[in-house]
Structures are given as C-alpha cells and as structure tokens.
Amino acid sequence: MKRFRNILYLFEEEPREDAFFARALDLARRNGAALTIAHVVEAPPKTSDAGQQPVQERMFRDLSGEIEARLAELAAAHSSHHPRIAHKLLVGRPHVAVVREVVRAGHDLVMKKASPQEGLSAYLFGTLDTRLVELCPTPVWIDRPVPHSRYGRILAAVQLLEQEEPELEITILELACSLAELERAELHVLNAWQVYGERRMRERVFGAGGREEVERLVNHTLRRHEQALDALLQPFRDRPVAIRPHLVKGAPEVVIPREAERLGIDLIVLGSHVRSHLMGLLLGSVAEAVMRQARCALLVVKPPGFTTPLRLEEEAG
C-alpha cells in the first residue's frame, strides 16, 4: 500500500502509546510517509476580570508545555525507525485547528481514536469526529478498539447509481483492497439499495396489476444494482483479496451498521457524499449516521473536488 505520503495522527486526549498509534507508525513505514503527531489545546477565552486573565494564561502555557514535551518524547522514541516523524502542538478550536493544519501542511490522511459520544452536547452538536468527517478535505480514519491485533474483516460500503461516474466508490474500493491486503483481512463490499417511494406506491396500488407493476420496478432496480456492483468490482477481481459482495435492500444509514455488526466487521470504509456544508447541517450524512451507530473503526473518504467550507484565514486571525 503506497497511497499516503503525509499522515497526521491526532491525540484528542493525553498523548500515549497504544495499538492505533502503533498502526499509524506501521502505515507510515509501509508507505514511506511523513508522520506528524499532534494535539490541540484551546486558548483561554478573553475575560474582563483583570486578575483571572494572567491565571488562565499561565495555566495555558503550563498545559501547552506539558503536552508539547510529551509529543516530543513520543516522536524521539520512534525517530530511529521513523526519521520522518515530527510533532506539533495545535492551538484553537479543535476542528478548525486540525483542518487548518491539514490544508497548510498538505496532509493526505488524518488518524485519531474515537471521541467520547456520551452526553447531550455530543448528541446535539456532534463530536470532533463528526466535525472532521464533515469539514476535513482528507480521509479521516477513526479508531475503535478491536479484540485482536489486526483487522480481520473490512467492509467497503458503496452507493451506486447515484452519480454518473463512481469516482468516490472506486477510491473506497482501492483503499479497502489495499488495507485488506495489508491486514490479510476478509473484504466485504456492501451496496444498500432501495426503490424511491416504494412504500407509498404499495400503499396506494389496488389489484394484482398494480402490485405486479411495483414488483417489476423493484426487480428492475435490483438488477441495475447487481450490474453496477459487478462492473465496479470487475477491475479488482485480480487483486490478492477475496471479495465478498452484498446487496441488501434498505436505507444505507440503517443497513451499513446493521450488516457490519452481523458480519463482525472491524473497519468500515465509506464515503461522505454530502458536498455542501448547509446540506450536511440540514440532512446529516450517511457517514455521520453510521459513525453514531457502528461499534467498529471507520475510514471516511471525501468525494473528488471537495474543499472545506471553513474560512481558515479568518479563524487563524
């Protein structure tokens, strides 16, 4: 696997060695990639209390110093085997600081452990994970622990017939195949499909003729998805990975986490199809819905041509 060249590994909590950090080190080594390990510290808010401001600023300096020292220690511990490892302390609102660094430094992958999802705030406003999936222009790999040292089963979730050129789906499969080869894992490819308005049509039709017409439409849609999935998989048939296709009827935000649980999946690779920040706010996205429900790791890929809607220059000021 030689896809990634400049990886950003983000510690959301205290920087420390763990299995996912080891995976990032291994991925960087296999790709010959640069690896930057980072942590975000939010600057203290401005206050009108003249006595409180110096205290907050001192706490900020102390915390920043401690975290930067820990990052430096981790980088130094691995520098002999990873000469392109670096560390960086980011300052600002976490999602803005991370996206700004990704754009500034040209990172092509962000890796991090999953954010805690407890509490009303996480439910209503999302976590750092959901914001990065929505706003970060690069793939975002979010880890959840698995009970073994490698990923045994990987699921590539693709959405077909929704765009003329399935560029995003090809990227998803390329990544999933490469990771399956690297991990010596089973590769499952899932297409969740549905017929627009099927339930309403079934409620409104009368007589055998109407029911047969709906069934013909459903079967026609299924055949189209079968053909599209077969065409998508054809260029990958010669890869040294056994591909197991699945066509499952239903909404993708329901089908993907359910099938991942049923199949015992360790990593889901899927796309974020929402191109507009406003549409993401109004409708959410399949990726975000899956993230909230799935118990395994996720690698979320952006569509071609995606640019972050954040106004990074203003945020930096």
LODO-369187 format. One record per atom (N, C-alpha, C): residue in one letter; x, y, z. Coordinates in steps of 0.02 Angstrom, whole numbers, padded with zeros to 5 digits, always signed. Atoms other than C-alpha are relative to their C-alpha. Layout:
AXYZ ...
***
This chain:
M+00043-00060+00000 M+00000+00000+00000 M+00044+00062+00000 K-00043-00059+00007 K+00083+00160-00060 K-00043+00061-00017 R+00046-00055+00017 R-00058+00285-00056 R+00015+00063+00039 F-00006-00059-00043 F-00023+00401+00090 F+00072+00023+00005 R-00067-00028-00002 R+00126+00517+00096 R+00011+00047+00059 N-00007-00051-00052 N+00091+00639+00237 N-00057-00007+00050 I+00052+00020-00047 I-00008+00573+00386 I+00001+00045+00062 L+00007-00037-00063 L-00073+00674+00533 L-00035-00046+00050 Y+00030+00041-00053 Y-00103+00573+00691 Y-00018+00047+00058 L+00024-00048-00049 L-00209+00670+00815 L-00017-00035+00066 F+00019+00022-00067 F-00213+00637+01002 F-00052+00049+00027 E+00051-00043-00029 E-00376+00704+01072 E+00007+00002+00076 E-00014+00002-00071 E-00328+00650+01248 E+00076-00001+00010 E-00072-00001-00015 E-00158+00632+01331 E+00039-00042-00050 P-00040+00040+00048 P-00026+00577+01203 P+00032-00060+00034 R-00028+00060-00030 R+00023+00398+01239 R+00002-00055-00054 E-00004+00058+00044 E+00071+00235+01155 E-00063-00042+00006 D+00055+00048-00001 D-00073+00121+01106 D-00001-00036-00067 A+00002+00042+00059 A-00123-00003+00971 A-00011+00040-00064 F+00014-00038+00061 F-00190+00127+00849 F+00059+00044-00018 F-00061-00037+00015 F-00035+00235+00865 F+00052-00046-00032 A-00045+00049+00031 A+00067+00079+00826 A-00020-00014-00072 R+00024+00010+00068 R-00043+00053+00673 R+00020+00059-00045 A-00020-00059+00038 A-00008+00232+00617 A+00075-00002-00017 L-00072+00006+00012 L+00179+00204+00637 L+00014-00052-00055 D-00010+00052+00050 D+00168+00044+00535 D-00023+00023-00069 L+00025-00026+00064 L+00063+00127+00399 L+00049+00050-00030 A-00048-00048+00025 A+00187+00270+00385 A+00063-00035-00025 R-00059+00037+00022 R+00332+00147+00374 R-00011-00035-00066 R+00015+00037+00062 R+00249+00042+00239 R-00010+00047-00059 N+00012-00048+00054 N+00203+00197+00138 N+00061+00046-00013 G-00055-00047+00005 G+00369+00286+00164 G-00025+00071+00011 A+00035-00064-00009 A+00260+00429+00229 A+00029+00039+00059 A-00013-00043-00058 A+00293+00576+00342 A-00058-00009+00049 L+00050+00007-00052 L+00201+00562+00507 L+00008+00056+00051 T+00001-00053-00050 T+00156+00711+00615 T-00048-00019+00055 I+00044+00013-00056 I+00087+00678+00789 I-00018+00067+00031 A+00024-00066-00021 A-00018+00820+00858 A-00051-00005+00055 H+00051-00008-00052 H-00129+00879+00999 H-00024+00072-00004 V+00029-00068+00003 V-00246+01029+01006 V-00013+00025+00070 V+00015-00034-00063 V-00252+01150+01152 V-00039+00063-00017 E+00039-00061+00011 E-00387+01283+01156 E+00028+00057+00041 A-00024-00059-00035 A-00326+01457+01200 A-00052+00023+00050 P+00049-00023-00050 P-00407+01533+01356 P-00041+00057-00028 P+00042-00054+00024 P-00554+01648+01321 P+00020+00067+00032 K-00012-00066-00028 K-00534+01834+01345 K-00050+00014+00056 T+00045-00015-00056 T-00606+01895+01510 T+00011+00072+00023 S-00005-00068-00026 S-00642+02064+01585 S+00029+00002+00071 D-00028+00005-00068 D-00576+02002+01753 D+00076+00005-00005 A-00072-00012+00007 A-00400+02075+01759 A+00041-00049+00041 G-00036+00047-00041 G-00349+01955+01897 G-00002-00070-00027 Q+00008+00068+00024 Q-00413+01800+01810 Q+00040-00013-00063 Q-00033+00010+00065 Q-00331+01827+01640 Q+00071-00027+00008 P-00068+00028-00007 P-00150+01801+01698 P+00001-00072+00024 V+00004+00069-00024 V-00201+01642+01790 V-00015-00047-00057 Q+00019+00042+00056 Q-00285+01571+01636 Q+00058-00007-00050 E-00055+00002+00047 E-00137+01617+01526 E+00057-00043+00026 R-00052+00041-00029 R-00015+01535+01646 R-00019-00074-00004 M+00023+00069+00006 M-00119+01376+01650 M+00006-00024-00071 F-00006+00018+00071 F-00124+01377+01460 F+00073-00014-00018 R-00071+00011+00015 R+00066+01394+01450 R+00025-00064+00031 D-00023+00061-00034 D+00094+01256+01577 D-00026-00062-00035 L+00030+00057+00033 L-00028+01137+01492 L+00031-00011-00069 S-00030+00004+00067 S+00042+01176+01319 S+00071-00029+00005 G-00068+00025-00008 G+00219+01146+01381 G+00002-00073+00016 E+00001+00071-00019 E+00175+00979+01460 E-00018-00043-00061 I+00022+00040+00057 I+00085+00916+01305 I+00053-00001-00055 E-00052-00002+00051 E+00220+00975+01185 E+00060-00042+00019 A-00055+00042-00023 A+00353+00891+01291 A-00016-00074-00009 R+00020+00070+00008 R+00255+00728+01287 R+00001-00020-00074 L-00002+00013+00072 L+00234+00740+01098 L+00072-00009-00024 A-00071+00003+00019 A+00421+00772+01079 A+00031-00066+00023 E-00026+00063-00028 E+00459+00622+01190 E-00022-00060-00043 L+00025+00054+00042 L+00348+00508+01085 L+00035-00001-00067 A-00033-00003+00065 A+00423+00569+00922 A+00072-00023+00004 A-00070+00020-00008 A+00600+00547+00987 A+00007-00075+00010 A-00003+00072-00014 A+00562+00370+01045 A-00003-00042-00063 H+00010+00038+00062 H+00521+00319+00866 H+00041+00028-00058 S-00035-00034+00055 S+00637+00431+00766 S+00052-00044-00034 S-00051+00043+00031 S+00769+00296+00737 S-00030-00044-00054 H+00034+00042+00050 H+00643+00188+00643 H-00043+00041-00047 H+00043-00044+00040 H+00540+00334+00577 H+00033+00069-00004 P-00036-00064+00002 P+00659+00475+00527 P-00044+00059-00022 R+00043-00054+00023 R+00512+00574+00453 R-00057+00013+00049 I+00051-00014-00050 I+00413+00582+00615 I+00013+00069+00030 A-00004-00067-00029 A+00376+00755+00684 A-00058+00009+00049 H+00055-00014-00047 H+00266+00831+00819 H-00020+00073-00006 K+00025-00069+00004 K+00158+00986+00827 K-00056+00011+00050 L+00054-00020-00044 L+00052+01073+00957 L-00043+00050-00038 L+00047-00043+00035 L-00102+01150+00877 L-00040+00040+00052 V+00036-00044-00046 V-00195+01295+00958 V-00062+00027-00035 G+00062-00027+00027 G-00376+01345+00932 G-00058-00047+00012 R+00056+00046-00004 R-00546+01267+00917 R+00020-00064-00036 P-00032+00061+00025 P-00504+01084+00887 P-00013-00015-00074 H+00012+00018+00069 H-00592+01052+00721 H+00030+00051-00049 V-00029-00051+00042 V-00534+01218+00649 V+00075-00006-00003 A-00073+00007-00003 A-00355+01194+00707 A+00024-00059-00041 V-00020+00060+00037 V-00347+01019+00633 V-00007+00011-00075 V+00011-00010+00071 V-00422+01066+00465 V+00050+00051-00028 R-00049-00050+00021 R-00309+01220+00455 R+00068-00033-00010 E-00065+00033+00006 E-00156+01110+00485 E+00001-00048-00059 V+00005+00045+00058 V-00214+00982+00356 V+00011+00039-00065 V-00006-00040+00061 V-00232+01118+00224 V+00070+00031-00005 R-00065-00034+00001 R-00071+01209+00273 R+00056-00048-00017 A-00056+00047+00007 A+00040+01055+00280 A-00010-00051-00056 G+00013+00048+00054 G-00042+00955+00140 G-00006-00072+00023 H+00010+00069-00023 H-00086+00803+00245 H-00051-00035-00044 D+00048+00038+00042 D-00175+00665+00149 D-00038-00053+00040 L+00039+00045-00043 L-00242+00565+00298 L+00003+00026+00071 V+00004-00016-00071 V-00300+00606+00474 V-00020-00064+00037 M+00015+00058-00041 M-00297+00466+00604 M-00010+00022+00072 K+00012-00016-00070 K-00369+00476+00779 K-00044-00054+00031 K+00045+00044-00035 K-00455+00373+00911 K-00068+00034+00006 A+00068-00027-00002 A-00644+00394+00925 A-00010+00046+00060 S+00019-00047-00053 S-00709+00541+01026 S-00053-00032+00045 P+00055+00022-00043 P-00819+00505+01178 P-00066+00027-00029 Q+00064-00020+00028 Q-01001+00510+01122 Q-00054+00008+00052 E+00050-00007-00052 E-01086+00525+01290 E-00021+00073+00007 G+00023-00067-00018 G-01191+00674+01339 G-00043+00032-00053 L+00047-00035+00044 L-01321+00788+01264 L+00037+00042-00052 S-00038-00042+00046 S-01191+00904+01186 S+00025-00039-00060 A-00025+00042+00055 A-01114+00763+01084 A-00057-00020-00046 Y+00058+00020+00041 Y-01288+00710+01025 Y-00025+00058-00042 L+00029-00057+00036 L-01347+00884+00977 L+00049+00034-00047 F-00048-00040+00038 F-01188+00966+00914 F+00056-00042-00031 G-00051+00043+00028 G-01080+00817+00868 G+00064+00002+00040 T-00065+00005-00033 T-00903+00774+00921 T+00053+00025-00049 L-00054-00017+00046 L-00734+00816+00848 L+00000-00046-00060 D+00002+00048+00056 D-00753+00659+00743 D-00051+00021-00053 T+00051-00018+00048 T-00916+00714+00663 T+00018+00064-00037 R-00020-00062+00033 R-00847+00888+00628 R+00055-00012-00051 L-00053+00015+00047 L-00691+00818+00546 L-00027-00037-00061 V+00030+00037+00056 V-00793+00697+00440 V-00037+00048-00046 E+00038-00049+00040 E-00900+00844+00383 E+00046+00050-00035 L-00037-00059+00023 L-00763+00975+00358 L+00070-00013-00025 C-00069+00012+00018 C-00593+00895+00334 C+00004-00025-00073 P-00002+00019+00071 P-00542+00880+00150 P+00035-00066-00014 T-00035+00063+00010 T-00440+00720+00175 T-00039-00057+00032 P+00030+00057-00036 P-00491+00544+00226 P+00014+00005+00075 V-00006+00000-00074 V-00521+00529+00414 V-00010-00071+00025 W+00001+00069-00025 W-00482+00364+00499 W-00011+00003+00075 I+00019-00003-00071 I-00570+00346+00667 I+00000-00070+00029 D-00011+00067-00028 D-00520+00200+00776 D-00046-00014+00059 R+00030+00028-00060 R-00621+00097+00896 R+00035-00067+00012 P-00041+00060-00014 P-00530-00046+00984 P-00032-00064-00026 V+00023+00067+00018 V-00543-00222+00915 V+00036-00049+00046 P-00029+00048-00048 P-00507-00378+01020 P+00059-00040-00027 H-00057+00034+00028 H-00360-00429+00910 H+00046+00052-00031 S-00052-00048+00020 S-00202-00351+00841 S-00008+00028-00071 R+00009-00024+00069 R-00261-00331+00661 R-00074-00001-00017 Y+00068+00002+00025 Y-00420-00301+00563 Y-00011-00066-00037 G+00014+00063+00033 G-00490-00471+00517 G-00051+00005-00056 R+00053-00009+00051 R-00640-00408+00416 R-00011+00073-00013 I+00008-00070+00021 I-00655-00247+00318 I-00061+00004-00046 L+00060-00011+00040 L-00816-00180+00242 L+00006+00064-00040 A+00003-00059+00044 A-00818-00062+00092 A-00074+00012-00015 A+00070-00017+00011 A-00988+00024+00087 A-00004+00048-00059 V+00003-00041+00061 V-01029+00093-00086 V-00073+00017-00015 Q+00067-00021+00022 Q-01179+00189-00153 Q+00003+00006-00075 L-00002+00003+00073 L-01216+00153-00335 L-00061+00032-00031 L+00054-00029+00041 L-01323+00232-00471 L-00021+00069+00023 E+00017-00067-00024 E-01322+00399-00379 E+00042+00054-00034 Q-00041-00047+00037 Q-01190+00480-00490 Q+00023-00034-00064 E-00018+00028+00064 E-01136+00459-00670 E+00067-00036+00002 E-00065+00030-00005 E-00953+00423-00630 E+00015-00018+00073 P-00008+00020-00071 P-00923+00321-00472 P+00071+00009+00025 E-00069-00011-00020 E-00755+00402-00433 E+00010-00013+00074 L-00007+00009-00072 L-00785+00403-00246 L-00002-00074+00018 E+00006+00071-00016 E-00838+00220-00245 E+00064-00037-00020 I-00063+00031+00021 I-00680+00172-00341 I+00054+00014+00052 T-00049-00017-00053 T-00574+00265-00212 T-00012-00041+00062 I+00017+00041-00058 I-00666+00175-00072 I+00026-00071-00008 L-00022+00068+00012 L-00630+00006-00152 L+00076-00006-00003 E-00073+00001+00003 E-00448+00048-00187 E+00029+00000+00071 L-00024-00002-00069 L-00421+00094-00005 L-00016-00064+00037 A+00020+00061-00036 A-00518-00055+00061 A+00041-00060-00022 C-00040+00056+00026 C-00425-00177-00053 C+00072+00004+00026 S-00068-00008-00023 S-00256-00106-00005 S+00006-00017+00074 L-00002+00016-00071 L-00296-00116+00180 L-00012-00073+00014 A+00012+00072-00008 A-00365-00292+00162 A+00063-00040-00016 E-00063+00033+00016 E-00202-00344+00079 E+00050+00009+00058 L-00047-00016-00053 L-00101-00258+00215 L-00015-00040+00064 E+00022+00032-00062 E-00202-00336+00356 E-00013-00075-00008 R+00019+00068+00016 R-00231-00503+00269 R-00071-00014+00025 A+00069+00001-00025 A-00415-00472+00301 A-00050-00022-00053 E+00057+00010+00045 E-00579-00528+00225 E-00025+00069-00023 L+00027-00062+00026 L-00652-00393+00113 L-00073-00011-00021 H+00071+00001+00018 H-00841-00370+00107 H-00018+00066-00033 V+00022-00060+00035 V-00919-00247-00015 V-00076+00002+00003 L+00072-00005-00013 L-01093-00186+00030 L-00031+00058-00040 N+00041-00052+00032 N-01218-00092-00078 N-00071-00005+00029 A+00069-00004-00026 A-01376-00042+00016 A-00042+00035-00053 W+00040-00029+00054 W-01511-00009-00113 W-00074+00004+00021 Q+00071-00008-00014 Q-01691+00047-00109 Q-00035+00031-00061 V+00041-00029+00054 V-01832+00100-00225 V-00035+00062+00027 Y+00030-00063-00023 Y-01884+00281-00207 Y-00076-00006+00000 G+00073-00002-00004 G-02064+00292-00146 G-00033-00068+00001 E+00030+00067+00004 E-02089+00103-00138 E-00057-00009+00050 R+00052+00011-00052 R-02187+00104+00025 R-00064+00036-00018 R+00060-00038+00018 R-02305+00240-00035 R-00035-00032-00060 M+00031+00033+00058 M-02331+00151-00201 M-00038-00062+00022 R+00034+00061-00021 R-02375-00011-00113 R-00064+00016+00039 E+00059-00020-00038 E-02498+00080-00001 E-00056+00024-00046 R+00050-00032+00043 R-02585+00162-00149 R-00025-00045-00057 V+00022+00042+00056 V-02596+00021-00278 V-00058-00045+00021 F+00057+00045-00011 F-02752-00085-00295 F+00000-00052-00055 G+00005+00054+00049 G-02771-00252-00379 G+00067-00031-00016 A-00060+00039+00015 A-02649-00382-00441 A+00044+00037-00050 G-00039-00034+00051 G-02596-00275-00590 G+00045+00053+00030 G-00040-00052-00032 G-02537-00132-00480 G+00057-00029+00041 R-00052+00032-00040 R-02442-00247-00363 R+00055-00029-00044 E-00050+00027+00046 E-02357-00332-00510 E+00044+00055-00029 E-00039-00056+00027 E-02303-00164-00579 E+00053+00023+00051 V-00048-00019-00051 V-02221-00118-00413 V+00055-00052+00005 E-00050+00053-00004 E-02134-00288-00406 E+00048+00003-00060 R-00043-00006+00059 R-02069-00263-00584 R+00050+00057+00010 L-00045-00056-00013 L-01997-00094-00532 L+00054-00019+00051 V-00048+00022-00051 V-01915-00170-00377 V+00052-00047-00030 N-00047+00048+00030 N-01840-00314-00476 N+00046+00034-00051 H-00041-00037+00048 H-01780-00195-00612 H+00055+00039+00036 T-00049-00038-00039 T-01695-00086-00482 T+00054-00046+00028 L-00048+00049-00026 L-01613-00239-00403 L+00049-00022-00055 R-00044+00021+00055 R-01546-00297-00572 R+00050+00054-00018 R-00045-00055+00016 R-01474-00125-00607 R+00056+00005+00052 H-00051-00002-00053 H-01383-00126-00439 H+00047-00060-00005 E-00043+00059+00010 E-01319-00303-00471 E+00050+00013-00056 Q-00044-00014+00057 Q-01249-00248-00639 Q+00052+00054+00018 A-00046-00054-00018 A-01174-00088-00568 A+00053-00024+00049 L-00048+00026-00048 L-01093-00180-00423 L+00050-00046-00034 D-00045+00044+00036 D-01022-00313-00538 D+00050+00039-00042 A-00045-00042+00040 A-00950-00179-00654 A+00051+00036+00043 L-00045-00035-00046 L-00875-00085-00506 L+00055-00047+00025 L-00047+00047-00029 L-00791-00242-00438 L+00046-00032-00052 Q-00038+00036+00051 Q-00726-00308-00605 Q+00074+00017-00001 P-00072-00015+00002 P-00559-00212-00605 P+00038-00024+00062 F-00033+00021-00062 F-00524-00276-00429 F+00002-00076+00008 R+00005+00072-00006 R-00552-00461-00465 R+00069-00034+00002 D-00066+00031+00002 D-00367-00493-00496 D+00043+00018+00060 R-00038-00016-00060 R-00313-00421-00328 R+00004-00061+00046 P-00008+00060-00043 P-00248-00548-00200 P-00044+00003+00063 V+00049-00005-00055 V-00403-00522-00092 V-00065-00030-00024 A+00066+00029+00016 A-00562-00625-00092 A-00054+00051+00016 I+00052-00051-00009 I-00705-00501-00117 I-00068-00033+00006 R+00066+00029-00013 R-00875-00545-00046 R-00052+00055-00006 P+00050-00053+00011 P-01013-00436-00119 P-00065-00013+00037 H+00065+00004-00034 H-01176-00399-00028 H-00046+00054-00028 L+00053-00047+00020 L-01332-00318-00099 L-00056-00007+00051 V+00050+00003-00053 V-01450-00275+00043 V-00049+00057-00008 K+00052-00051+00010 K-01614-00183+00025 K-00011+00039+00064 G+00013-00042-00058 G-01640-00035+00140 G+00040+00064-00003 A-00036-00063-00004 A-01578+00138+00186 A+00071-00012+00024 P-00070+00014-00018 P-01387+00143+00195 P+00017+00015+00073 E-00016-00018-00069 E-01384+00229+00365 E-00025-00053+00049 V+00025+00056-00042 V-01481+00079+00434 V+00037-00064-00017 V-00029+00064+00022 V-01408-00062+00330 V+00073-00006+00018 I-00073+00006-00009 I-01222-00021+00347 I+00018-00020+00072 P-00018+00022-00067 P-01208-00026+00538 P-00029-00068+00019 R+00030+00064-00016 R-01327-00174+00549 R+00040-00058-00031 E-00038+00052+00033 E-01229-00276+00420 E+00071-00005+00029 A-00067+00002-00031 A-01063-00226+00499 A-00002-00040+00064 E+00008+00038-00062 E-01125-00296+00664 E-00010-00074-00016 R+00015+00070+00017 R-01192-00455+00582 R+00062-00037-00026 L-00059+00031+00031 L-01030-00488+00486 L+00061+00001+00045 G-00058-00005-00044 G-00915-00447+00632 G+00055+00042-00030 I-00048-00042+00035 I-00830-00306+00538 I+00043+00040+00050 D-00046-00039-00042 D-00676-00220+00614 D+00010+00071-00026 L-00010-00066+00031 L-00663-00073+00491 L-00048+00009-00057 I+00044-00019+00055 I-00791+00012+00379 I+00035+00055-00039 V-00024-00053+00044 V-00727+00112+00230 V-00060+00025-00039 L+00058-00027+00034 L-00861+00228+00163 L+00012+00073-00019 G-00007-00068+00023 G-00886+00395+00079 G-00046+00048+00035 S+00043-00054-00023 S-00955+00559+00139 S-00028+00035-00062 H+00028-00023+00063 H-01074+00603-00002 H-00027+00071+00003 V+00027-00068-00005 V-01133+00772+00066 V+00054+00049-00021 R-00050-00047+00025 R-01039+00904-00036 R-00009+00070+00029 S+00016-00067-00024 S-01123+01055+00043 S-00003+00000+00076 H+00003-00007-00073 H-01097+01111+00223 H-00072+00012+00022 L+00069-00013-00018 L-01276+01177+00226 L-00042-00063-00004 M+00038+00062+00006 M-01346+01013+00162 M+00018-00048+00056 G-00020+00043-00055 G-01245+00922+00293 G-00035+00019+00064 L+00034-00023-00060 L-01321+01029+00430 L-00074-00018-00002 L+00072+00011+00005 L-01498+01006+00364 L-00017-00075-00002 L+00018+00069+00012 L-01493+00823+00314 L+00044-00050+00036 G-00048+00047-00026 G-01344+00749+00401 G+00032-00038-00057 S-00031+00040+00053 S-01246+00618+00305 S-00002-00072+00022 V-00003+00071-00016 V-01240+00430+00294 V+00060-00014+00044 A-00061+00011-00040 A-01061+00435+00361 A-00011+00018+00073 E+00011-00021-00070 E-01114+00531+00516 E-00048-00047+00035 A+00048+00046-00031 A-01263+00417+00546 A+00033-00066+00017 V-00035+00063-00013 V-01153+00263+00530 V+00048+00008+00059 M-00047-00013-00055 M-01024+00340+00646 M-00034-00003+00068 R+00036-00001-00063 R-01154+00363+00781 R-00022-00071+00022 Q+00027+00066-00016 Q-01211+00181+00770 Q+00051-00056+00001 A-00047+00055+00008 A-01062+00074+00720 A+00045-00006+00061 R-00044+00013-00056 R-00953-00006+00852 R+00072-00012-00022 C-00066+00015+00025 C-00802-00031+00740 C+00033+00064-00026 A-00037-00057+00028 A-00670+00083+00662 A-00030+00021-00067 L+00025-00025+00064 L-00715+00193+00513 L+00055+00040-00035 L-00042-00041+00043 L-00616+00267+00369 L-00046+00035-00049 V+00049-00039+00040 V-00718+00406+00288 V+00037+00040-00053 V-00033-00029+00058 V-00670+00468+00114 V-00045+00055-00029 K+00037-00056+00030 K-00721+00633+00034 K-00008-00010-00075 P+00009+00003+00072 P-00790+00649-00143 P+00053+00041-00036 P-00049-00039+00038 P-00673+00713-00280 P-00020+00074-00003 G+00012-00071+00005 G-00656+00901-00281 G-00026+00033+00063 F+00025-00029-00062 F-00712+00925-00101 F+00050+00051+00027 T-00041-00050-00036 T-00645+01083-00019 T-00037+00018+00064 T+00032-00015-00064 T-00676+01129+00161 T-00036+00067-00003 P+00036-00064-00001 P-00807+01265+00189 P+00025+00047+00055 L-00025-00044-00053 L-00711+01333+00339 L+00041+00058-00029 R-00039-00059+00021 R-00640+01508+00318 R+00061+00003+00046 L-00057+00013-00044 L-00470+01463+00387 L+00041+00062+00014 E-00040-00061-00011 E-00385+01631+00364 E-00030+00042+00056 E+00033-00041-00052 E-00514+01721+00471 E+00007-00034+00068 E-00005+00036-00064 E-00509+01583+00603 E+00070+00007+00029 A-00069-00006-00024 A-00320+01597+00612 A+00012+00067+00031 G-00008-00067-00028 G-00334+01781+00647 G-00037+00008+00064 
***
